[in-house]
Amino acid sequence: MSLLTQRLRVLPFLPAYVALYFLFLYLPILLLPVFSLNDAATTTFPLAGFTTKWYASLAGNSVMLQAAWNSLVVGVAVSLLSTVLGICAARAITRYRFRGQRAAAGLIMAPLFLPEIIVAVSLLMIVLAMGVELSLITVILGQTVFCVPYAMSVLVSGFEGFDRSLEEASYDLGETAIGTFRRVTLPVVAPAIVSSLLVTFTISLDEFILAFFLSGTEPTLPVYIWGQLRFAAKLPGVLALGTVMLVASILMLTLTEILRRRAERRTQMAFTLP
């Protein structure tokens, strides 16, 4: 008898509890695309009819398209900056041993454990004290601080499975440090890098609190959606937009997991080869 079967016999209500937990957690998300196809502006059952006009109206909304462009610019910039900084941090933590290493790693990961609104208010105070005007640049800087821990978490696993003897062999053959990183290290950790880019881009795309405090007059898509929720007549369009963002996030996270598993299999194969 397996350990799982023994525990299920001791706690027979556990499967029902897990089912209710996931139902409570994901049912509102599953209702989002349902109401986005409703012909009426109200989110009630029964549905008034089936329509895709709310999705069609998104293409003609210039304000929404500008907010989407802002989110795209911020997401690309944040993912690149976070991944570059995460590569440096992950390489230093996995490759070297130095005084204060655990403290440095803890400080880098601190934004994951601090309340996001506290981080946002702190960054806003720093930006205002420096006299910097709120814009997409301040959003990029703020979200980079928040996304670096996620990038480092993904990249550390990639660097930990890397065989350092490959770099040493490259050095012995006369290759430079930059050439070794480009031709030896980078191809091995490339799946982890791509995963980091996708994860940080997804987090930036959905992030609201930092963008709300730091965006100024250039709102990102989550800030735009929050502003539209004040008007009941615009709720169907918000539901349609939310559905599009939900599908995009699921696709990117799925691709990230596929790349992560591929990198894990590649690392295991490298260790099993004679």
CYANA upper distance limits for C-alpha pairs under 8 A (distance plus 0.5 A):
  1 MET  CA      5 THR  CA      6.99
  1 MET  CA      6 GLN  CA      7.46
  2 SER  CA      6 GLN  CA      6.95
  3 LEU  CA      7 ARG  CA      6.77
  4 LEU  CA      8 LEU  CA      6.71
  5 THR  CA      9 ARG  CA      6.81
  6 GLN  CA     10 VAL  CA      6.91
  7 ARG  CA     11 LEU  CA      6.51
  8 LEU  CA     12 PRO  CA      5.69
  8 LEU  CA     13 PHE  CA      8.43
  8 LEU  CA     14 LEU  CA      7.37
  8 LEU  CA     15 PRO  CA      8.44
 13 PHE  CA     17 TYR  CA      6.71
 14 LEU  CA     18 VAL  CA      6.69
 15 PRO  CA     19 ALA  CA      6.65
 16 ALA  CA     20 LEU  CA      6.66
 17 TYR  CA     21 TYR  CA      6.54
 18 VAL  CA     22 PHE  CA      6.75
 19 ALA  CA     23 LEU  CA      6.60
 20 LEU  CA     24 PHE  CA      6.53
 21 TYR  CA     25 LEU  CA      6.64
 22 PHE  CA     26 TYR  CA      6.38
 22 PHE  CA     27 LEU  CA      8.37
 23 LEU  CA     27 LEU  CA      5.84
 24 PHE  CA     28 PRO  CA      8.12
 25 LEU  CA     29 ILE  CA      8.46
 26 TYR  CA     30 LEU  CA      6.74
 27 LEU  CA     31 LEU  CA      6.74
 28 PRO  CA     32 LEU  CA      7.06
 29 ILE  CA     33 PRO  CA      8.37
 30 LEU  CA     34 VAL  CA      7.66
 31 LEU  CA     35 PHE  CA      6.74
 32 LEU  CA     36 SER  CA      6.74
 32 LEU  CA    239 LEU  CA      6.62
 32 LEU  CA    240 ALA  CA      8.45
 32 LEU  CA    242 GLY  CA      7.95
 32 LEU  CA    243 THR  CA      6.86
 33 PRO  CA     37 LEU  CA      7.08
 33 PRO  CA    239 LEU  CA      7.56
 33 PRO  CA    240 ALA  CA      7.43
 33 PRO  CA    243 THR  CA      5.97
 34 VAL  CA     38 ASN  CA      7.43
 35 PHE  CA     43 THR  CA      6.45
 35 PHE  CA     47 LEU  CA      8.29
 35 PHE  CA    236 PRO  CA      7.96
 35 PHE  CA    239 LEU  CA      7.59
 36 SER  CA     52 THR  CA      8.49
 36 SER  CA     54 TRP  CA      7.57
 36 SER  CA    236 PRO  CA      6.23
 36 SER  CA    237 GLY  CA      7.92
 36 SER  CA    239 LEU  CA      5.57
 36 SER  CA    240 ALA  CA      5.40
 36 SER  CA    243 THR  CA      7.96
 37 LEU  CA     49 GLY  CA      8.42
 37 LEU  CA     50 PHE  CA      6.07
 37 LEU  CA     51 THR  CA      5.73
 37 LEU  CA     52 THR  CA      6.34
 37 LEU  CA     54 TRP  CA      8.01
 37 LEU  CA    240 ALA  CA      8.22
 38 ASN  CA     43 THR  CA      8.41
 38 ASN  CA     47 LEU  CA      6.27
 38 ASN  CA     48 ALA  CA      6.70
 38 ASN  CA     49 GLY  CA      6.14
 38 ASN  CA     50 PHE  CA      5.85
 38 ASN  CA     51 THR  CA      6.58
 38 ASN  CA    236 PRO  CA      8.47
 39 ASP  CA     47 LEU  CA      7.81
 39 ASP  CA     48 ALA  CA      5.96
 39 ASP  CA     49 GLY  CA      5.36
 39 ASP  CA     50 PHE  CA      6.02
 39 ASP  CA     51 THR  CA      5.83
 40 ALA  CA     47 LEU  CA      7.94
 40 ALA  CA     48 ALA  CA      6.18
 40 ALA  CA     49 GLY  CA      7.86
 41 ALA  CA    232 ALA  CA      8.20
 41 ALA  CA    233 ALA  CA      6.85
 41 ALA  CA    234 LYS  CA      8.38
 41 ALA  CA    235 LEU  CA      7.31
 41 ALA  CA    236 PRO  CA      6.23
 42 THR  CA    236 PRO  CA      8.29
 52 THR  CA     56 ALA  CA      7.00
 53 LYS  CA     57 SER  CA      6.57
 54 TRP  CA     58 LEU  CA      7.25
 54 TRP  CA    236 PRO  CA      6.78
 54 TRP  CA    237 GLY  CA      5.71
 54 TRP  CA    240 ALA  CA      6.68
 55 TYR  CA     59 ALA  CA      8.14
 55 TYR  CA    237 GLY  CA      7.50
 55 TYR  CA    240 ALA  CA      6.19
 55 TYR  CA    241 LEU  CA      7.90
 56 ALA  CA     60 GLY  CA      8.20
 57 SER  CA     61 ASN  CA      7.20
 57 SER  CA    237 GLY  CA      7.85
 58 LEU  CA     64 MET  CA      7.91
 58 LEU  CA     65 LEU  CA      8.41
 58 LEU  CA    237 GLY  CA      7.49
 58 LEU  CA    241 LEU  CA      7.91
 59 ALA  CA     65 LEU  CA      8.04
 61 ASN  CA     65 LEU  CA      6.73
 62 SER  CA     66 GLN  CA      6.62
 63 VAL  CA     67 ALA  CA      6.79
 64 MET  CA     68 ALA  CA      6.59
 64 MET  CA    221 LEU  CA      7.67
 64 MET  CA    224 TYR  CA      7.55
 65 LEU  CA     69 TRP  CA      6.62
 66 GLN  CA     70 ASN  CA      6.68
 67 ALA  CA     71 SER  CA      6.72
 67 ALA  CA    218 GLU  CA      7.97
 67 ALA  CA    219 PRO  CA      6.30
 67 ALA  CA    220 THR  CA      5.26
 67 ALA  CA    221 LEU  CA      5.37
 67 ALA  CA    224 TYR  CA      7.12
 68 ALA  CA     72 LEU  CA      6.67
 68 ALA  CA    220 THR  CA      6.98
 68 ALA  CA    221 LEU  CA      5.70
 69 TRP  CA     73 VAL  CA      6.69
 69 TRP  CA    220 THR  CA      8.47
 70 ASN  CA     74 VAL  CA      6.61
 70 ASN  CA    136 LEU  CA      7.90
 70 ASN  CA    218 GLU  CA      7.86
 70 ASN  CA    219 PRO  CA      7.65
 70 ASN  CA    220 THR  CA      5.91
 70 ASN  CA    221 LEU  CA      7.89
 71 SER  CA     75 GLY  CA      6.31
 71 SER  CA    204 SER  CA      8.29
 71 SER  CA    205 LEU  CA      6.45
 71 SER  CA    220 THR  CA      5.40
 71 SER  CA    221 LEU  CA      6.31
 72 LEU  CA     76 VAL  CA      6.62
 72 LEU  CA    205 LEU  CA      7.75
 73 VAL  CA     77 ALA  CA      6.68
 74 VAL  CA     78 VAL  CA      6.40
 74 VAL  CA    136 LEU  CA      7.33
 74 VAL  CA    139 VAL  CA      7.77
 74 VAL  CA    140 ILE  CA      6.11
 74 VAL  CA    204 SER  CA      7.75
 74 VAL  CA    205 LEU  CA      8.39
 75 GLY  CA     79 SER  CA      6.48
 75 GLY  CA    140 ILE  CA      8.43
 75 GLY  CA    200 THR  CA      8.12
 75 GLY  CA    201 PHE  CA      5.37
 75 GLY  CA    202 THR  CA      7.99
 75 GLY  CA    204 SER  CA      5.71
 75 GLY  CA    205 LEU  CA      6.23
 76 VAL  CA     80 LEU  CA      6.72
 76 VAL  CA    201 PHE  CA      6.82
 77 ALA  CA     81 LEU  CA      6.63
 77 ALA  CA    140 ILE  CA      7.22
 78 VAL  CA     82 SER  CA      6.27
 78 VAL  CA    140 ILE  CA      6.17
 78 VAL  CA    141 LEU  CA      8.10
 78 VAL  CA    143 GLN  CA      7.04
 78 VAL  CA    144 THR  CA      5.76
 78 VAL  CA    147 CYS  CA      8.07
 78 VAL  CA    200 THR  CA      7.56
 78 VAL  CA    201 PHE  CA      7.37
 78 VAL  CA    204 SER  CA      7.47
 79 SER  CA     83 THR  CA      6.41
 79 SER  CA    144 THR  CA      8.20
 79 SER  CA    147 CYS  CA      8.36
 79 SER  CA    196 SER  CA      8.02
 79 SER  CA    197 LEU  CA      5.54
 79 SER  CA    198 LEU  CA      7.83
 79 SER  CA    199 VAL  CA      8.44
 79 SER  CA    200 THR  CA      5.51
 79 SER  CA    201 PHE  CA      5.56
 79 SER  CA    204 SER  CA      8.28
 80 LEU  CA     84 VAL  CA      6.64
 80 LEU  CA    197 LEU  CA      7.15
 81 LEU  CA     85 LEU  CA      6.66
 81 LEU  CA    144 THR  CA      7.12
 82 SER  CA     86 GLY  CA      6.28
 82 SER  CA    144 THR  CA      6.00
 82 SER  CA    145 VAL  CA      8.25
 82 SER  CA    147 CYS  CA      6.52
 82 SER  CA    148 VAL  CA      5.21
 82 SER  CA    151 ALA  CA      6.68
 82 SER  CA    200 THR  CA      7.69
 83 THR  CA     87 ILE  CA      6.47
 83 THR  CA    148 VAL  CA      7.52
 83 THR  CA    151 ALA  CA      6.12
 83 THR  CA    152 MET  CA      8.08
 83 THR  CA    193 ILE  CA      7.41
 83 THR  CA    196 SER  CA      6.59
 83 THR  CA    197 LEU  CA      6.70
 83 THR  CA    200 THR  CA      8.40
 84 VAL  CA     88 CYS  CA      7.03
 85 LEU  CA     89 ALA  CA      6.73
 85 LEU  CA    148 VAL  CA      7.28
 86 GLY  CA     90 ALA  CA      6.30
 86 GLY  CA    148 VAL  CA      6.28
 86 GLY  CA    149 PRO  CA      7.89
 86 GLY  CA    151 ALA  CA      5.80
 86 GLY  CA    152 MET  CA      4.95
 86 GLY  CA    155 LEU  CA      7.29
 87 ILE  CA     91 ARG  CA      6.41
 87 ILE  CA    151 ALA  CA      8.47
 87 ILE  CA    152 MET  CA      7.36
 87 ILE  CA    155 LEU  CA      6.97
 87 ILE  CA    193 ILE  CA      8.45
 88 CYS  CA     92 ALA  CA      6.67
 89 ALA  CA     93 ILE  CA      6.63
 89 ALA  CA    152 MET  CA      7.20
 90 ALA  CA     94 THR  CA      6.51
 90 ALA  CA    152 MET  CA      6.14
 90 ALA  CA    153 SER  CA      8.46
 90 ALA  CA    155 LEU  CA      6.51
 90 ALA  CA    156 VAL  CA      5.41
 90 ALA  CA    159 PHE  CA      7.45
 91 ARG  CA     95 ARG  CA      6.12
 91 ARG  CA     96 TYR  CA      8.37
 91 ARG  CA    156 VAL  CA      7.85
 91 ARG  CA    159 PHE  CA      7.00
 92 ALA  CA     96 TYR  CA      6.05
 93 ILE  CA     97 ARG  CA      7.70
 93 ILE  CA    101 GLN  CA      7.51
 93 ILE  CA    105 ALA  CA      8.02
 93 ILE  CA    156 VAL  CA      8.42
 94 THR  CA    156 VAL  CA      7.33
 94 THR  CA    159 PHE  CA      7.05
 94 THR  CA    160 GLU  CA      6.54
 97 ARG  CA    101 GLN  CA      7.44
100 GLY  CA    104 ALA  CA      6.57
101 GLN  CA    105 ALA  CA      6.69
102 ARG  CA    106 GLY  CA      6.54
103 ALA  CA    107 LEU  CA      6.68
104 ALA  CA    108 ILE  CA      6.78
105 ALA  CA    109 MET  CA      6.75
106 GLY  CA    110 ALA  CA      6.44
108 ILE  CA    148 VAL  CA      7.93
108 ILE  CA    149 PRO  CA      6.57
109 MET  CA    113 PHE  CA      8.06
109 MET  CA    148 VAL  CA      8.44
109 MET  CA    149 PRO  CA      5.40
110 ALA  CA    114 LEU  CA      6.82
110 ALA  CA    149 PRO  CA      8.34
111 PRO  CA    115 PRO  CA      8.26
111 PRO  CA    116 GLU  CA      7.93
111 PRO  CA    119 VAL  CA      7.79
111 PRO  CA    145 VAL  CA      7.96
111 PRO  CA    146 PHE  CA      6.23
111 PRO  CA    149 PRO  CA      7.75
112 LEU  CA    146 PHE  CA      7.80
112 LEU  CA    149 PRO  CA      7.37
114 LEU  CA    118 ILE  CA      7.62
114 LEU  CA    119 VAL  CA      7.53
115 PRO  CA    119 VAL  CA      7.12
116 GLU  CA    120 ALA  CA      6.63
116 GLU  CA    209 ILE  CA      7.57
116 GLU  CA    210 LEU  CA      8.07
117 ILE  CA    121 VAL  CA      6.60
117 ILE  CA    209 ILE  CA      6.86
117 ILE  CA    210 LEU  CA      7.89
118 ILE  CA    122 SER  CA      6.59
119 VAL  CA    123 LEU  CA      6.64
119 VAL  CA    210 LEU  CA      8.43
120 ALA  CA    124 LEU  CA      6.61
120 ALA  CA    142 GLY  CA      8.02
120 ALA  CA    209 ILE  CA      7.30
120 ALA  CA    210 LEU  CA      5.57
120 ALA  CA    213 PHE  CA      6.94
120 ALA  CA    214 LEU  CA      8.27
121 VAL  CA    125 MET  CA      6.71
121 VAL  CA    213 PHE  CA      7.72
122 SER  CA    126 ILE  CA      6.85
123 LEU  CA    127 VAL  CA      6.62
123 LEU  CA    142 GLY  CA      7.26
124 LEU  CA    128 LEU  CA      6.60
124 LEU  CA    213 PHE  CA      7.14
124 LEU  CA    214 LEU  CA      6.91
125 MET  CA    129 ALA  CA      6.48
126 ILE  CA    130 MET  CA      6.72
127 VAL  CA    131 GLY  CA      6.87
127 VAL  CA    132 VAL  CA      6.01
127 VAL  CA    133 GLU  CA      8.18
127 VAL  CA    134 LEU  CA      8.27
127 VAL  CA    138 THR  CA      8.18
128 LEU  CA    132 VAL  CA      6.49
128 LEU  CA    133 GLU  CA      8.00
133 GLU  CA    216 GLY  CA      8.48
134 LEU  CA    138 THR  CA      6.44
134 LEU  CA    139 VAL  CA      8.45
134 LEU  CA    214 LEU  CA      6.16
134 LEU  CA    215 SER  CA      6.24
134 LEU  CA    216 GLY  CA      5.33
134 LEU  CA    217 THR  CA      8.23
135 SER  CA    139 VAL  CA      7.13
135 SER  CA    214 LEU  CA      7.24
135 SER  CA    215 SER  CA      5.48
135 SER  CA    216 GLY  CA      5.98
135 SER  CA    217 THR  CA      7.49
135 SER  CA    218 GLU  CA      6.67
136 LEU  CA    140 ILE  CA      6.62
136 LEU  CA    214 LEU  CA      8.22
136 LEU  CA    215 SER  CA      6.20
136 LEU  CA    218 GLU  CA      7.03
137 ILE  CA    141 LEU  CA      6.76
138 THR  CA    142 GLY  CA      6.55
138 THR  CA    214 LEU  CA      6.38
138 THR  CA    215 SER  CA      7.46
139 VAL  CA    143 GLN  CA      6.49
139 VAL  CA    210 LEU  CA      7.29
139 VAL  CA    211 ALA  CA      6.11
139 VAL  CA    214 LEU  CA      5.79
139 VAL  CA    215 SER  CA      6.21
140 ILE  CA    144 THR  CA      6.47
141 LEU  CA    145 VAL  CA      7.01
142 GLY  CA    146 PHE  CA      7.11
142 GLY  CA    210 LEU  CA      7.11
142 GLY  CA    214 LEU  CA      8.16
143 GLN  CA    147 CYS  CA      6.46
143 GLN  CA    204 SER  CA      7.12
143 GLN  CA    210 LEU  CA      7.22
143 GLN  CA    211 ALA  CA      8.39
144 THR  CA    148 VAL  CA      6.42
145 VAL  CA    149 PRO  CA      8.46
147 CYS  CA    151 ALA  CA      6.85
147 CYS  CA    200 THR  CA      6.34
147 CYS  CA    203 ILE  CA      7.89
147 CYS  CA    204 SER  CA      8.13
148 VAL  CA    152 MET  CA      6.56
149 PRO  CA    153 SER  CA      6.60
150 TYR  CA    154 VAL  CA      6.98
150 TYR  CA    196 SER  CA      8.01
150 TYR  CA    199 VAL  CA      8.03
150 TYR  CA    200 THR  CA      7.39
151 ALA  CA    155 LEU  CA      6.65
151 ALA  CA    196 SER  CA      5.48
151 ALA  CA    197 LEU  CA      8.08
151 ALA  CA    199 VAL  CA      7.94
151 ALA  CA    200 THR  CA      7.06
152 MET  CA    156 VAL  CA      6.31
152 MET  CA    196 SER  CA      8.42
153 SER  CA    157 SER  CA      7.51
154 VAL  CA    158 GLY  CA      7.52
154 VAL  CA    192 ALA  CA      6.80
154 VAL  CA    193 ILE  CA      8.46
154 VAL  CA    195 SER  CA      7.62
154 VAL  CA    196 SER  CA      6.40
155 LEU  CA    159 PHE  CA      6.79
155 LEU  CA    189 VAL  CA      8.34
155 LEU  CA    192 ALA  CA      6.01
155 LEU  CA    193 ILE  CA      7.02
155 LEU  CA    196 SER  CA      7.30
156 VAL  CA    160 GLU  CA      6.45
157 SER  CA    161 GLY  CA      7.07
157 SER  CA    192 ALA  CA      8.23
158 GLY  CA    162 PHE  CA      7.31
158 GLY  CA    189 VAL  CA      5.97
158 GLY  CA    191 PRO  CA      8.47
158 GLY  CA    192 ALA  CA      5.97
158 GLY  CA    263 ALA  CA      8.01
159 PHE  CA    189 VAL  CA      7.12
161 GLY  CA    267 THR  CA      6.53
162 PHE  CA    185 THR  CA      8.46
162 PHE  CA    188 VAL  CA      7.78
162 PHE  CA    189 VAL  CA      8.19
162 PHE  CA    267 THR  CA      7.83
163 ASP  CA    167 GLU  CA      8.34
164 ARG  CA    168 GLU  CA      7.07
165 SER  CA    169 ALA  CA      6.56
166 LEU  CA    170 SER  CA      6.83
166 LEU  CA    184 VAL  CA      7.64
167 GLU  CA    171 TYR  CA      6.79
167 GLU  CA    180 THR  CA      6.88
167 GLU  CA    181 PHE  CA      8.44
167 GLU  CA    184 VAL  CA      7.18
167 GLU  CA    185 THR  CA      7.73
168 GLU  CA    172 ASP  CA      6.70
169 ALA  CA    173 LEU  CA      6.84
170 SER  CA    174 GLY  CA      7.19
170 SER  CA    175 GLU  CA      6.13
170 SER  CA    180 THR  CA      6.68
170 SER  CA    184 VAL  CA      8.17
171 TYR  CA    175 GLU  CA      5.60
171 TYR  CA    176 THR  CA      7.11
171 TYR  CA    177 ALA  CA      7.97
171 TYR  CA    180 THR  CA      7.74
175 GLU  CA    179 GLY  CA      6.47
175 GLU  CA    180 THR  CA      6.54
176 THR  CA    180 THR  CA      6.45
177 ALA  CA    181 PHE  CA      6.70
178 ILE  CA    182 ARG  CA      6.65
179 GLY  CA    183 ARG  CA      6.38
179 GLY  CA    184 VAL  CA      8.40
180 THR  CA    184 VAL  CA      5.74
180 THR  CA    185 THR  CA      7.05
181 PHE  CA    185 THR  CA      5.14
181 PHE  CA    186 LEU  CA      6.23
182 ARG  CA    186 LEU  CA      5.80
182 ARG  CA    187 PRO  CA      7.99
183 ARG  CA    187 PRO  CA      7.17
184 VAL  CA    188 VAL  CA      7.36
185 THR  CA    189 VAL  CA      6.87
186 LEU  CA    190 ALA  CA      6.06
189 VAL  CA    193 ILE  CA      6.83
189 VAL  CA    263 ALA  CA      8.15
190 ALA  CA    194 VAL  CA      6.68
191 PRO  CA    195 SER  CA      6.59
191 PRO  CA    259 LEU  CA      6.06
191 PRO  CA    260 ARG  CA      6.90
191 PRO  CA    262 ARG  CA      8.00
191 PRO  CA    263 ALA  CA      6.14
192 ALA  CA    196 SER  CA      6.60
192 ALA  CA    259 LEU  CA      7.84
192 ALA  CA    260 ARG  CA      6.79
192 ALA  CA    263 ALA  CA      7.40
193 ILE  CA    197 LEU  CA      6.74
194 VAL  CA    198 LEU  CA      6.76
194 VAL  CA    256 THR  CA      7.97
194 VAL  CA    259 LEU  CA      8.08
195 SER  CA    199 VAL  CA      6.56
195 SER  CA    255 LEU  CA      8.44
195 SER  CA    256 THR  CA      5.25
195 SER  CA    257 GLU  CA      7.99
195 SER  CA    259 LEU  CA      6.90
195 SER  CA    260 ARG  CA      7.03
196 SER  CA    200 THR  CA      6.53
196 SER  CA    256 THR  CA      8.44
197 LEU  CA    201 PHE  CA      6.50
198 LEU  CA    202 THR  CA      6.61
198 LEU  CA    252 MET  CA      6.73
198 LEU  CA    253 LEU  CA      7.62
198 LEU  CA    256 THR  CA      6.77
199 VAL  CA    203 ILE  CA      6.73
199 VAL  CA    252 MET  CA      8.11
199 VAL  CA    253 LEU  CA      7.18
199 VAL  CA    256 THR  CA      7.42
200 THR  CA    204 SER  CA      6.53
201 PHE  CA    205 LEU  CA      6.52
202 THR  CA    206 ASP  CA      6.87
202 THR  CA    249 SER  CA      6.51
202 THR  CA    252 MET  CA      7.59
202 THR  CA    253 LEU  CA      8.10
203 ILE  CA    207 GLU  CA      6.40
205 LEU  CA    221 LEU  CA      8.21
205 LEU  CA    222 PRO  CA      8.31
206 ASP  CA    222 PRO  CA      6.92
207 GLU  CA    211 ALA  CA      7.32
207 GLU  CA    222 PRO  CA      7.40
208 PHE  CA    212 PHE  CA      6.37
208 PHE  CA    222 PRO  CA      5.97
208 PHE  CA    223 VAL  CA      6.66
209 ILE  CA    213 PHE  CA      6.94
210 LEU  CA    214 LEU  CA      6.49
211 ALA  CA    215 SER  CA      5.69
211 ALA  CA    219 PRO  CA      7.84
211 ALA  CA    220 THR  CA      7.25
211 ALA  CA    223 VAL  CA      7.42
212 PHE  CA    216 GLY  CA      8.31
212 PHE  CA    219 PRO  CA      8.01
212 PHE  CA    223 VAL  CA      6.42
215 SER  CA    219 PRO  CA      6.10
215 SER  CA    220 THR  CA      7.84
219 PRO  CA    223 VAL  CA      6.14
219 PRO  CA    224 TYR  CA      6.58
220 THR  CA    224 TYR  CA      6.69
221 LEU  CA    225 ILE  CA      6.66
222 PRO  CA    226 TRP  CA      6.73
223 VAL  CA    227 GLY  CA      6.84
224 TYR  CA    228 GLN  CA      6.85
225 ILE  CA    229 LEU  CA      6.89
225 ILE  CA    238 VAL  CA      6.74
226 TRP  CA    230 ARG  CA      8.00
228 GLN  CA    234 LYS  CA      6.81
228 GLN  CA    235 LEU  CA      7.66
228 GLN  CA    238 VAL  CA      7.58
229 LEU  CA    234 LYS  CA      7.63
229 LEU  CA    235 LEU  CA      6.66
229 LEU  CA    238 VAL  CA      7.91
231 PHE  CA    235 LEU  CA      7.38
234 LYS  CA    238 VAL  CA      7.00
235 LEU  CA    239 LEU  CA      6.73
236 PRO  CA    240 ALA  CA      6.76
237 GLY  CA    241 LEU  CA      6.65
238 VAL  CA    242 GLY  CA      6.44
239 LEU  CA    243 THR  CA      6.63
240 ALA  CA    244 VAL  CA      6.91
241 LEU  CA    245 MET  CA      6.82
242 GLY  CA    246 LEU  CA      6.51
243 THR  CA    247 VAL  CA      6.69
244 VAL  CA    248 ALA  CA      6.69
245 MET  CA    249 SER  CA      6.54
246 LEU  CA    250 ILE  CA      6.70
247 VAL  CA    251 LEU  CA      6.68
248 ALA  CA    252 MET  CA      6.73
249 SER  CA    253 LEU  CA      6.59
250 ILE  CA    254 THR  CA      6.47
251 LEU  CA    255 LEU  CA      6.68
252 MET  CA    256 THR  CA      6.64
253 LEU  CA    257 GLU  CA      6.75
254 THR  CA    258 ILE  CA      6.78
255 LEU  CA    259 LEU  CA      6.74
256 THR  CA    260 ARG  CA      6.63
257 GLU  CA    261 ARG  CA      6.66
258 ILE  CA    262 ARG  CA      6.67
259 LEU  CA    263 ALA  CA      6.64
260 ARG  CA    264 GLU  CA      6.69
261 ARG  CA    265 ARG  CA      6.66
262 ARG  CA    266 ARG  CA      6.65
263 ALA  CA    267 THR  CA      6.68
264 GLU  CA    268 GLN  CA      6.75
265 ARG  CA    269 MET  CA      6.63
266 ARG  CA    270 ALA  CA      6.69
267 THR  CA    271 PHE  CA      6.95
268 GLN  CA    272 THR  CA      6.77
269 MET  CA    273 LEU  CA      6.69
